[in-house]
Amino acid sequence: MDFIKDMIATRGAQLLARYVAMGLVALATKLGVELNADDASGGAKVVGVLVAAGICSVIDHFSHKKQAE
């Protein structure tokens, strides 16, 4: 577990997580526009992509916090 924490705490992981999160938010926006909003599977895809973007944002925040220490 310490290996994973040390790997996430690097600047490269922070930047990767930040840009992946931004790309996933853009993808969710594109899917939200293109997919039928009334369709349950379309909404689920958008929510799933936003959850993945949120996880990447948490990794970015954790990494930034560890670098500041």
HTML snippet that shows the backbone in 3Dmol.js (N, CA, C, O; Angstrom):
<script src="https://3Dmol.org/build/3Dmol-min.js"></script>
<div id="view" style="width:600px;height:400px;position:relative"></div>
<script>
const pdb = `
ATOM      1  N   MET A   1       0.819  -1.195   0.000  1.00  0.00           N
ATOM      2  CA  MET A   1       0.000   0.000   0.000  1.00  0.00           C
ATOM      3  C   MET A   1       0.864   1.260   0.000  1.00  0.00           C
ATOM      4  O   MET A   1       0.508   2.262  -0.619  1.00  0.00           O
ATOM      5  N   ASP A   2       1.998   1.204   0.696  1.00  0.00           N
ATOM      6  CA  ASP A   2       2.888   2.365   0.716  1.00  0.00           C
ATOM      7  C   ASP A   2       3.455   2.651  -0.672  1.00  0.00           C
ATOM      8  O   ASP A   2       3.678   3.808  -1.026  1.00  0.00           O
ATOM      9  N   PHE A   3       3.688   1.603  -1.458  1.00  0.00           N
ATOM     10  CA  PHE A   3       4.191   1.791  -2.813  1.00  0.00           C
ATOM     11  C   PHE A   3       3.183   2.580  -3.650  1.00  0.00           C
ATOM     12  O   PHE A   3       3.564   3.471  -4.410  1.00  0.00           O
ATOM     13  N   ILE A   4       1.911   2.256  -3.511  1.00  0.00           N
ATOM     14  CA  ILE A   4       0.867   2.961  -4.273  1.00  0.00           C
ATOM     15  C   ILE A   4       0.783   4.411  -3.822  1.00  0.00           C
ATOM     16  O   ILE A   4       0.664   5.308  -4.657  1.00  0.00           O
ATOM     17  N   LYS A   5       0.842   4.657  -2.515  1.00  0.00           N
ATOM     18  CA  LYS A   5       0.807   6.030  -2.011  1.00  0.00           C
ATOM     19  C   LYS A   5       2.002   6.823  -2.510  1.00  0.00           C
ATOM     20  O   LYS A   5       1.858   7.980  -2.905  1.00  0.00           O
ATOM     21  N   ASP A   6       3.190   6.206  -2.497  1.00  0.00           N
ATOM     22  CA  ASP A   6       4.385   6.897  -2.983  1.00  0.00           C
ATOM     23  C   ASP A   6       4.304   7.190  -4.470  1.00  0.00           C
ATOM     24  O   ASP A   6       4.756   8.240  -4.926  1.00  0.00           O
ATOM     25  N   MET A   7       3.729   6.261  -5.230  1.00  0.00           N
ATOM     26  CA  MET A   7       3.601   6.451  -6.670  1.00  0.00           C
ATOM     27  C   MET A   7       2.590   7.557  -6.982  1.00  0.00           C
ATOM     28  O   MET A   7       2.806   8.349  -7.899  1.00  0.00           O
ATOM     29  N   ILE A   8       1.497   7.616  -6.234  1.00  0.00           N
ATOM     30  CA  ILE A   8       0.480   8.643  -6.469  1.00  0.00           C
ATOM     31  C   ILE A   8       0.989  10.021  -6.067  1.00  0.00           C
ATOM     32  O   ILE A   8       0.559  11.026  -6.634  1.00  0.00           O
ATOM     33  N   ALA A   9       1.896  10.084  -5.101  1.00  0.00           N
ATOM     34  CA  ALA A   9       2.371  11.365  -4.579  1.00  0.00           C
ATOM     35  C   ALA A   9       3.363  12.067  -5.492  1.00  0.00           C
ATOM     36  O   ALA A   9       3.885  13.117  -5.114  1.00  0.00           O
ATOM     37  N   THR A  10       3.646  11.544  -6.664  1.00  0.00           N
ATOM     38  CA  THR A  10       4.602  12.184  -7.575  1.00  0.00           C
ATOM     39  C   THR A  10       3.912  13.249  -8.421  1.00  0.00           C
ATOM     40  O   THR A  10       2.693  13.233  -8.593  1.00  0.00           O
ATOM     41  N   ARG A  11       4.699  14.156  -8.935  1.00  0.00           N
ATOM     42  CA  ARG A  11       4.162  15.246  -9.768  1.00  0.00           C
ATOM     43  C   ARG A  11       3.585  14.710 -11.077  1.00  0.00           C
ATOM     44  O   ARG A  11       2.582  15.225 -11.571  1.00  0.00           O
ATOM     45  N   GLY A  12       4.211  13.683 -11.636  1.00  0.00           N
ATOM     46  CA  GLY A  12       3.708  13.106 -12.884  1.00  0.00           C
ATOM     47  C   GLY A  12       2.332  12.499 -12.716  1.00  0.00           C
ATOM     48  O   GLY A  12       1.473  12.660 -13.583  1.00  0.00           O
ATOM     49  N   ALA A  13       2.110  11.804 -11.612  1.00  0.00           N
ATOM     50  CA  ALA A  13       0.793  11.220 -11.351  1.00  0.00           C
ATOM     51  C   ALA A  13      -0.247  12.302 -11.147  1.00  0.00           C
ATOM     52  O   ALA A  13      -1.396  12.155 -11.564  1.00  0.00           O
ATOM     53  N   GLN A  14       0.152  13.386 -10.508  1.00  0.00           N
ATOM     54  CA  GLN A  14      -0.779  14.489 -10.294  1.00  0.00           C
ATOM     55  C   GLN A  14      -1.214  15.100 -11.618  1.00  0.00           C
ATOM     56  O   GLN A  14      -2.405  15.314 -11.849  1.00  0.00           O
ATOM     57  N   LEU A  15      -0.258  15.378 -12.479  1.00  0.00           N
ATOM     58  CA  LEU A  15      -0.594  15.982 -13.771  1.00  0.00           C
ATOM     59  C   LEU A  15      -1.411  15.029 -14.638  1.00  0.00           C
ATOM     60  O   LEU A  15      -2.360  15.447 -15.301  1.00  0.00           O
ATOM     61  N   LEU A  16      -1.043  13.754 -14.631  1.00  0.00           N
ATOM     62  CA  LEU A  16      -1.792  12.773 -15.403  1.00  0.00           C
ATOM     63  C   LEU A  16      -3.236  12.697 -14.915  1.00  0.00           C
ATOM     64  O   LEU A  16      -4.164  12.692 -15.724  1.00  0.00           O
ATOM     65  N   ALA A  17      -3.431  12.639 -13.608  1.00  0.00           N
ATOM     66  CA  ALA A  17      -4.778  12.564 -13.055  1.00  0.00           C
ATOM     67  C   ALA A  17      -5.574  13.820 -13.381  1.00  0.00           C
ATOM     68  O   ALA A  17      -6.765  13.741 -13.680  1.00  0.00           O
ATOM     69  N   ARG A  18      -4.927  14.974 -13.324  1.00  0.00           N
ATOM     70  CA  ARG A  18      -5.628  16.232 -13.609  1.00  0.00           C
ATOM     71  C   ARG A  18      -6.096  16.287 -15.062  1.00  0.00           C
ATOM     72  O   ARG A  18      -7.245  16.638 -15.331  1.00  0.00           O
ATOM     73  N   TYR A  19      -5.220  15.945 -15.989  1.00  0.00           N
ATOM     74  CA  TYR A  19      -5.593  16.035 -17.393  1.00  0.00           C
ATOM     75  C   TYR A  19      -6.558  14.933 -17.814  1.00  0.00           C
ATOM     76  O   TYR A  19      -7.401  15.150 -18.685  1.00  0.00           O
ATOM     77  N   VAL A  20      -6.447  13.771 -17.214  1.00  0.00           N
ATOM     78  CA  VAL A  20      -7.422  12.706 -17.487  1.00  0.00           C
ATOM     79  C   VAL A  20      -8.794  13.134 -16.974  1.00  0.00           C
ATOM     80  O   VAL A  20      -9.801  12.905 -17.645  1.00  0.00           O
ATOM     81  N   ALA A  21      -8.848  13.749 -15.799  1.00  0.00           N
ATOM     82  CA  ALA A  21     -10.122  14.220 -15.251  1.00  0.00           C
ATOM     83  C   ALA A  21     -10.755  15.267 -16.170  1.00  0.00           C
ATOM     84  O   ALA A  21     -11.962  15.241 -16.411  1.00  0.00           O
ATOM     85  N   MET A  22      -9.936  16.184 -16.676  1.00  0.00           N
ATOM     86  CA  MET A  22     -10.464  17.202 -17.584  1.00  0.00           C
ATOM     87  C   MET A  22     -10.997  16.570 -18.867  1.00  0.00           C
ATOM     88  O   MET A  22     -12.049  16.965 -19.370  1.00  0.00           O
ATOM     89  N   GLY A  23     -10.269  15.592 -19.391  1.00  0.00           N
ATOM     90  CA  GLY A  23     -10.719  14.903 -20.597  1.00  0.00           C
ATOM     91  C   GLY A  23     -12.004  14.126 -20.363  1.00  0.00           C
ATOM     92  O   GLY A  23     -12.874  14.087 -21.233  1.00  0.00           O
ATOM     93  N   LEU A  24     -12.129  13.510 -19.197  1.00  0.00           N
ATOM     94  CA  LEU A  24     -13.349  12.752 -18.899  1.00  0.00           C
ATOM     95  C   LEU A  24     -14.556  13.674 -18.730  1.00  0.00           C
ATOM     96  O   LEU A  24     -15.667  13.319 -19.124  1.00  0.00           O
ATOM     97  N   VAL A  25     -14.345  14.845 -18.151  1.00  0.00           N
ATOM     98  CA  VAL A  25     -15.451  15.805 -18.049  1.00  0.00           C
ATOM     99  C   VAL A  25     -15.881  16.262 -19.442  1.00  0.00           C
ATOM    100  O   VAL A  25     -17.075  16.399 -19.709  1.00  0.00           O
ATOM    101  N   ALA A  26     -14.918  16.495 -20.324  1.00  0.00           N
ATOM    102  CA  ALA A  26     -15.253  16.865 -21.701  1.00  0.00           C
ATOM    103  C   ALA A  26     -16.001  15.732 -22.398  1.00  0.00           C
ATOM    104  O   ALA A  26     -16.958  15.974 -23.132  1.00  0.00           O
ATOM    105  N   LEU A  27     -15.565  14.497 -22.167  1.00  0.00           N
ATOM    106  CA  LEU A  27     -16.254  13.342 -22.750  1.00  0.00           C
ATOM    107  C   LEU A  27     -17.672  13.223 -22.212  1.00  0.00           C
ATOM    108  O   LEU A  27     -18.596  12.934 -22.973  1.00  0.00           O
ATOM    109  N   ALA A  28     -17.861  13.438 -20.918  1.00  0.00           N
ATOM    110  CA  ALA A  28     -19.207  13.375 -20.339  1.00  0.00           C
ATOM    111  C   ALA A  28     -20.105  14.453 -20.927  1.00  0.00           C
ATOM    112  O   ALA A  28     -21.290  14.217 -21.164  1.00  0.00           O
ATOM    113  N   THR A  29     -19.548  15.629 -21.162  1.00  0.00           N
ATOM    114  CA  THR A  29     -20.324  16.703 -21.787  1.00  0.00           C
ATOM    115  C   THR A  29     -20.736  16.308 -23.194  1.00  0.00           C
ATOM    116  O   THR A  29     -21.885  16.508 -23.588  1.00  0.00           O
ATOM    117  N   LYS A  30     -19.805  15.746 -23.951  1.00  0.00           N
ATOM    118  CA  LYS A  30     -20.103  15.309 -25.317  1.00  0.00           C
ATOM    119  C   LYS A  30     -21.163  14.211 -25.317  1.00  0.00           C
ATOM    120  O   LYS A  30     -22.090  14.236 -26.126  1.00  0.00           O
ATOM    121  N   LEU A  31     -21.022  13.249 -24.410  1.00  0.00           N
ATOM    122  CA  LEU A  31     -22.010  12.176 -24.329  1.00  0.00           C
ATOM    123  C   LEU A  31     -23.375  12.712 -23.909  1.00  0.00           C
ATOM    124  O   LEU A  31     -24.400  12.258 -24.416  1.00  0.00           O
ATOM    125  N   GLY A  32     -23.395  13.662 -22.999  1.00  0.00           N
ATOM    126  CA  GLY A  32     -24.653  14.246 -22.557  1.00  0.00           C
ATOM    127  C   GLY A  32     -25.379  14.967 -23.669  1.00  0.00           C
ATOM    128  O   GLY A  32     -26.610  14.982 -23.707  1.00  0.00           O
ATOM    129  N   VAL A  33     -24.626  15.565 -24.574  1.00  0.00           N
ATOM    130  CA  VAL A  33     -25.244  16.267 -25.703  1.00  0.00           C
ATOM    131  C   VAL A  33     -25.715  15.278 -26.763  1.00  0.00           C
ATOM    132  O   VAL A  33     -26.794  15.444 -27.331  1.00  0.00           O
ATOM    133  N   GLU A  34     -24.914  14.256 -27.032  1.00  0.00           N
ATOM    134  CA  GLU A  34     -25.226  13.341 -28.123  1.00  0.00           C
ATOM    135  C   GLU A  34     -26.246  12.266 -27.754  1.00  0.00           C
ATOM    136  O   GLU A  34     -27.044  11.860 -28.599  1.00  0.00           O
ATOM    137  N   LEU A  35     -26.231  11.803 -26.506  1.00  0.00           N
ATOM    138  CA  LEU A  35     -27.128  10.728 -26.109  1.00  0.00           C
ATOM    139  C   LEU A  35     -28.484  11.284 -25.716  1.00  0.00           C
ATOM    140  O   LEU A  35     -28.613  12.448 -25.336  1.00  0.00           O
ATOM    141  N   ASN A  36     -29.464  10.452 -25.812  1.00  0.00           N
ATOM    142  CA  ASN A  36     -30.810  10.844 -25.427  1.00  0.00           C
ATOM    143  C   ASN A  36     -30.867  10.968 -23.906  1.00  0.00           C
ATOM    144  O   ASN A  36     -30.568  10.010 -23.193  1.00  0.00           O
ATOM    145  N   ALA A  37     -31.250  12.140 -23.410  1.00  0.00           N
ATOM    146  CA  ALA A  37     -31.269  12.370 -21.971  1.00  0.00           C
ATOM    147  C   ALA A  37     -32.339  11.528 -21.273  1.00  0.00           C
ATOM    148  O   ALA A  37     -32.219  11.247 -20.080  1.00  0.00           O
ATOM    149  N   ASP A  38     -33.371  11.127 -21.993  1.00  0.00           N
ATOM    150  CA  ASP A  38     -34.433  10.333 -21.387  1.00  0.00           C
ATOM    151  C   ASP A  38     -34.060   8.862 -21.287  1.00  0.00           C
ATOM    152  O   ASP A  38     -34.692   8.110 -20.544  1.00  0.00           O
ATOM    153  N   ASP A  39     -33.065   8.455 -22.011  1.00  0.00           N
ATOM    154  CA  ASP A  39     -32.634   7.058 -22.008  1.00  0.00           C
ATOM    155  C   ASP A  39     -31.820   6.780 -20.748  1.00  0.00           C
ATOM    156  O   ASP A  39     -30.872   7.505 -20.448  1.00  0.00           O
ATOM    157  N   ALA A  40     -32.186   5.738 -20.014  1.00  0.00           N
ATOM    158  CA  ALA A  40     -31.501   5.430 -18.758  1.00  0.00           C
ATOM    159  C   ALA A  40     -30.051   5.027 -18.984  1.00  0.00           C
ATOM    160  O   ALA A  40     -29.182   5.402 -18.196  1.00  0.00           O
ATOM    161  N   SER A  41     -29.769   4.274 -20.037  1.00  0.00           N
ATOM    162  CA  SER A  41     -28.385   3.850 -20.270  1.00  0.00           C
ATOM    163  C   SER A  41     -27.511   5.032 -20.677  1.00  0.00           C
ATOM    164  O   SER A  41     -26.327   5.068 -20.340  1.00  0.00           O
ATOM    165  N   GLY A  42     -28.073   5.984 -21.386  1.00  0.00           N
ATOM    166  CA  GLY A  42     -27.303   7.178 -21.751  1.00  0.00           C
ATOM    167  C   GLY A  42     -26.934   7.991 -20.527  1.00  0.00           C
ATOM    168  O   GLY A  42     -25.805   8.465 -20.404  1.00  0.00           O
ATOM    169  N   GLY A  43     -27.883   8.151 -19.626  1.00  0.00           N
ATOM    170  CA  GLY A  43     -27.617   8.872 -18.387  1.00  0.00           C
ATOM    171  C   GLY A  43     -26.613   8.143 -17.512  1.00  0.00           C
ATOM    172  O   GLY A  43     -25.776   8.768 -16.861  1.00  0.00           O
ATOM    173  N   ALA A  44     -26.698   6.818 -17.500  1.00  0.00           N
ATOM    174  CA  ALA A  44     -25.775   6.016 -16.705  1.00  0.00           C
ATOM    175  C   ALA A  44     -24.348   6.143 -17.234  1.00  0.00           C
ATOM    176  O   ALA A  44     -23.393   6.176 -16.457  1.00  0.00           O
ATOM    177  N   LYS A  45     -24.206   6.213 -18.550  1.00  0.00           N
ATOM    178  CA  LYS A  45     -22.870   6.380 -19.133  1.00  0.00           C
ATOM    179  C   LYS A  45     -22.270   7.719 -18.716  1.00  0.00           C
ATOM    180  O   LYS A  45     -21.094   7.798 -18.360  1.00  0.00           O
ATOM    181  N   VAL A  46     -23.079   8.757 -18.762  1.00  0.00           N
ATOM    182  CA  VAL A  46     -22.595  10.089 -18.386  1.00  0.00           C
ATOM    183  C   VAL A  46     -22.201  10.106 -16.914  1.00  0.00           C
ATOM    184  O   VAL A  46     -21.147  10.634 -16.561  1.00  0.00           O
ATOM    185  N   VAL A  47     -23.034   9.538 -16.061  1.00  0.00           N
ATOM    186  CA  VAL A  47     -22.731   9.506 -14.626  1.00  0.00           C
ATOM    187  C   VAL A  47     -21.476   8.674 -14.358  1.00  0.00           C
ATOM    188  O   VAL A  47     -20.653   9.046 -13.522  1.00  0.00           O
ATOM    189  N   GLY A  48     -21.329   7.566 -15.051  1.00  0.00           N
ATOM    190  CA  GLY A  48     -20.137   6.735 -14.887  1.00  0.00           C
ATOM    191  C   GLY A  48     -18.860   7.464 -15.259  1.00  0.00           C
ATOM    192  O   GLY A  48     -17.850   7.355 -14.564  1.00  0.00           O
ATOM    193  N   VAL A  49     -18.907   8.206 -16.351  1.00  0.00           N
ATOM    194  CA  VAL A  49     -17.728   8.976 -16.769  1.00  0.00           C
ATOM    195  C   VAL A  49     -17.427  10.081 -15.762  1.00  0.00           C
ATOM    196  O   VAL A  49     -16.263  10.356 -15.469  1.00  0.00           O
ATOM    197  N   LEU A  50     -18.478  10.718 -15.228  1.00  0.00           N
ATOM    198  CA  LEU A  50     -18.260  11.759 -14.225  1.00  0.00           C
ATOM    199  C   LEU A  50     -17.715  11.185 -12.917  1.00  0.00           C
ATOM    200  O   LEU A  50     -16.918  11.841 -12.246  1.00  0.00           O
ATOM    201  N   VAL A  51     -18.123   9.989 -12.549  1.00  0.00           N
ATOM    202  CA  VAL A  51     -17.567   9.342 -11.354  1.00  0.00           C
ATOM    203  C   VAL A  51     -16.081   9.056 -11.554  1.00  0.00           C
ATOM    204  O   VAL A  51     -15.275   9.272 -10.648  1.00  0.00           O
ATOM    205  N   ALA A  52     -15.721   8.572 -12.736  1.00  0.00           N
ATOM    206  CA  ALA A  52     -14.304   8.322 -13.033  1.00  0.00           C
ATOM    207  C   ALA A  52     -13.510   9.627 -12.987  1.00  0.00           C
ATOM    208  O   ALA A  52     -12.380   9.646 -12.500  1.00  0.00           O
ATOM    209  N   ALA A  53     -14.090  10.715 -13.489  1.00  0.00           N
ATOM    210  CA  ALA A  53     -13.418  12.013 -13.430  1.00  0.00           C
ATOM    211  C   ALA A  53     -13.259  12.467 -11.982  1.00  0.00           C
ATOM    212  O   ALA A  53     -12.243  13.066 -11.629  1.00  0.00           O
ATOM    213  N   GLY A  54     -14.243  12.189 -11.153  1.00  0.00           N
ATOM    214  CA  GLY A  54     -14.159  12.536  -9.738  1.00  0.00           C
ATOM    215  C   GLY A  54     -13.053  11.774  -9.035  1.00  0.00           C
ATOM    216  O   GLY A  54     -12.342  12.334  -8.201  1.00  0.00           O
ATOM    217  N   ILE A  55     -12.903  10.494  -9.368  1.00  0.00           N
ATOM    218  CA  ILE A  55     -11.827   9.691  -8.778  1.00  0.00           C
ATOM    219  C   ILE A  55     -10.473  10.261  -9.179  1.00  0.00           C
ATOM    220  O   ILE A  55      -9.566  10.350  -8.351  1.00  0.00           O
ATOM    221  N   CYS A  56     -10.332  10.643 -10.433  1.00  0.00           N
ATOM    222  CA  CYS A  56      -9.071  11.250 -10.890  1.00  0.00           C
ATOM    223  C   CYS A  56      -8.815  12.582 -10.181  1.00  0.00           C
ATOM    224  O   CYS A  56      -7.669  12.911  -9.877  1.00  0.00           O
ATOM    225  N   SER A  57      -9.866  13.343  -9.919  1.00  0.00           N
ATOM    226  CA  SER A  57      -9.705  14.606  -9.202  1.00  0.00           C
ATOM    227  C   SER A  57      -9.274  14.380  -7.759  1.00  0.00           C
ATOM    228  O   SER A  57      -8.484  15.153  -7.217  1.00  0.00           O
ATOM    229  N   VAL A  58      -9.789  13.326  -7.136  1.00  0.00           N
ATOM    230  CA  VAL A  58      -9.369  12.997  -5.766  1.00  0.00           C
ATOM    231  C   VAL A  58      -7.894  12.604  -5.746  1.00  0.00           C
ATOM    232  O   VAL A  58      -7.158  12.996  -4.840  1.00  0.00           O
ATOM    233  N   ILE A  59      -7.464  11.836  -6.738  1.00  0.00           N
ATOM    234  CA  ILE A  59      -6.045  11.467  -6.838  1.00  0.00           C
ATOM    235  C   ILE A  59      -5.189  12.715  -7.022  1.00  0.00           C
ATOM    236  O   ILE A  59      -4.128  12.839  -6.409  1.00  0.00           O
ATOM    237  N   ASP A  60      -5.645  13.635  -7.861  1.00  0.00           N
ATOM    238  CA  ASP A  60      -4.931  14.894  -8.070  1.00  0.00           C
ATOM    239  C   ASP A  60      -4.818  15.668  -6.757  1.00  0.00           C
ATOM    240  O   ASP A  60      -3.742  16.162  -6.421  1.00  0.00           O
ATOM    241  N   HIS A  61      -5.905  15.774  -6.025  1.00  0.00           N
ATOM    242  CA  HIS A  61      -5.912  16.501  -4.751  1.00  0.00           C
ATOM    243  C   HIS A  61      -4.986  15.828  -3.735  1.00  0.00           C
ATOM    244  O   HIS A  61      -4.206  16.508  -3.067  1.00  0.00           O
ATOM    245  N   PHE A  62      -5.065  14.502  -3.613  1.00  0.00           N
ATOM    246  CA  PHE A  62      -4.218  13.759  -2.682  1.00  0.00           C
ATOM    247  C   PHE A  62      -2.741  13.952  -3.028  1.00  0.00           C
ATOM    248  O   PHE A  62      -1.914  14.172  -2.144  1.00  0.00           O
ATOM    249  N   SER A  63      -2.421  13.869  -4.305  1.00  0.00           N
ATOM    250  CA  SER A  63      -1.043  14.016  -4.739  1.00  0.00           C
ATOM    251  C   SER A  63      -0.524  15.419  -4.444  1.00  0.00           C
ATOM    252  O   SER A  63       0.605  15.585  -3.984  1.00  0.00           O
ATOM    253  N   HIS A  64      -1.344  16.418  -4.708  1.00  0.00           N
ATOM    254  CA  HIS A  64      -0.931  17.801  -4.439  1.00  0.00           C
ATOM    255  C   HIS A  64      -0.697  18.016  -2.941  1.00  0.00           C
ATOM    256  O   HIS A  64       0.251  18.693  -2.545  1.00  0.00           O
ATOM    257  N   LYS A  65      -1.560  17.442  -2.123  1.00  0.00           N
ATOM    258  CA  LYS A  65      -1.412  17.560  -0.674  1.00  0.00           C
ATOM    259  C   LYS A  65      -0.125  16.910  -0.186  1.00  0.00           C
ATOM    260  O   LYS A  65       0.573  17.468   0.660  1.00  0.00           O
ATOM    261  N   LYS A  66       0.195  15.721  -0.721  1.00  0.00           N
ATOM    262  CA  LYS A  66       1.409  15.021  -0.309  1.00  0.00           C
ATOM    263  C   LYS A  66       2.664  15.759  -0.764  1.00  0.00           C
ATOM    264  O   LYS A  66       3.679  15.736  -0.067  1.00  0.00           O
ATOM    265  N   GLN A  67       2.610  16.405  -1.912  1.00  0.00           N
ATOM    266  CA  GLN A  67       3.775  17.153  -2.389  1.00  0.00           C
ATOM    267  C   GLN A  67       4.006  18.407  -1.569  1.00  0.00           C
ATOM    268  O   GLN A  67       5.143  18.858  -1.429  1.00  0.00           O
ATOM    269  N   ALA A  68       2.936  18.977  -1.024  1.00  0.00           N
ATOM    270  CA  ALA A  68       3.067  20.188  -0.232  1.00  0.00           C
ATOM    271  C   ALA A  68       3.673  19.926   1.147  1.00  0.00           C
ATOM    272  O   ALA A  68       4.188  20.843   1.787  1.00  0.00           O
ATOM    273  N   GLU A  69       3.610  18.680   1.597  1.00  0.00           N
ATOM    274  CA  GLU A  69       4.155  18.347   2.921  1.00  0.00           C
ATOM    275  C   GLU A  69       5.664  18.385   2.948  1.00  0.00           C
ATOM    276  O   GLU A  69       6.270  18.128   3.989  1.00  0.00           O
TER     277      GLU A  69
END
`;
const viewer = $3Dmol.createViewer("view");
viewer.addModel(pdb, "pdb");
viewer.setStyle({}, {cartoon: {color: "spectrum"}});
viewer.zoomTo();
viewer.render();
</script>
